[in-house]
Amino acid sequence: MCGSEVTPKPSGLSASALSLLKQAQRVALGAQHALSSDVVPSPCISVCHMSADTGWCEGCWRSLDEIGSWGQSTPDAKRLVWSRIAQRITAQMR
């Protein structure tokens, strides 16, 4: 046994996840005042690693389908993905 099996994993969310949650909340708030043609920023933070546990990217919290379809998605569909990201992160906080 090398010790990693008994080393507890840190609790709570990473700083990048908390930052992503704040961005998701800003995008959602902006959606209330935005036109459907507005540019919606990508949640990508260039930490591209899919979690075996969740199936989501550990950097942006999107699924492979959400990542793959991002470029062709409408602004409303992108905002929906941001909403899902916020829900996923919030659920992990509980």
FENQUI-V80775 format. One record per residue. N is the residue number from 1. RES is the residue in three letters. PSI is psi in degrees with one decimal (999 if undefined). Layout:
BEGIN
N,RES,PSI + N,RES,PSI
END
This chain:
BEGIN
1,MET,129.0 + 2,CYS,-5.7 + 3,GLY,-25.9 + 4,SER,-23.6 + 5,GLU,-23.4 + 6,VAL,-3.2 + 7,THR,120.8 + 8,PRO,145.0 + 9,LYS,146.4 + 10,PRO,139.9 + 11,SER,162.3 + 12,GLY,178.8 + 13,LEU,155.2 + 14,SER,162.2 + 15,ALA,-36.7 + 16,SER,-35.7 + 17,ALA,-41.1 + 18,LEU,-38.3 + 19,SER,-41.1 + 20,LEU,-39.0 + 21,LEU,-44.2 + 22,LYS,-41.4 + 23,GLN,-41.0 + 24,ALA,-40.3 + 25,GLN,-37.5 + 26,ARG,-42.3 + 27,VAL,-43.0 + 28,ALA,-41.6 + 29,LEU,-41.6 + 30,GLY,-27.4 + 31,ALA,-27.1 + 32,GLN,-25.0 + 33,HIS,2.0 + 34,ALA,154.2 + 35,LEU,156.8 + 36,SER,-15.6 + 37,SER,-1.8 + 38,ASP,149.2 + 39,VAL,130.3 + 40,VAL,124.5 + 41,PRO,151.1 + 42,SER,142.6 + 43,PRO,-2.4 + 44,CYS,131.6 + 45,ILE,18.2 + 46,SER,34.0 + 47,VAL,82.7 + 48,CYS,94.6 + 49,HIS,119.2 + 50,MET,130.8 + 51,SER,129.3 + 52,ALA,-27.2 + 53,ASP,-43.8 + 54,THR,-25.9 + 55,GLY,7.4 + 56,TRP,153.2 + 57,CYS,135.5 + 58,GLU,-15.9 + 59,GLY,-50.1 + 60,CYS,-6.6 + 61,TRP,23.1 + 62,ARG,156.4 + 63,SER,166.7 + 64,LEU,-38.7 + 65,ASP,-42.0 + 66,GLU,-39.2 + 67,ILE,-46.4 + 68,GLY,-31.3 + 69,SER,-1.8 + 70,TRP,-49.6 + 71,GLY,-27.5 + 72,GLN,-1.0 + 73,SER,150.4 + 74,THR,161.4 + 75,PRO,-38.8 + 76,ASP,-39.9 + 77,ALA,-36.9 + 78,LYS,-39.6 + 79,ARG,-35.3 + 80,LEU,-40.9 + 81,VAL,-43.8 + 82,TRP,-40.2 + 83,SER,-42.7 + 84,ARG,-39.9 + 85,ILE,-47.0 + 86,ALA,-42.2 + 87,GLN,-42.1 + 88,ARG,-44.8 + 89,ILE,-44.6 + 90,THR,-39.8 + 91,ALA,-33.6 + 92,GLN,-17.8 + 93,MET,-19.1 + 94,ARG,999
END
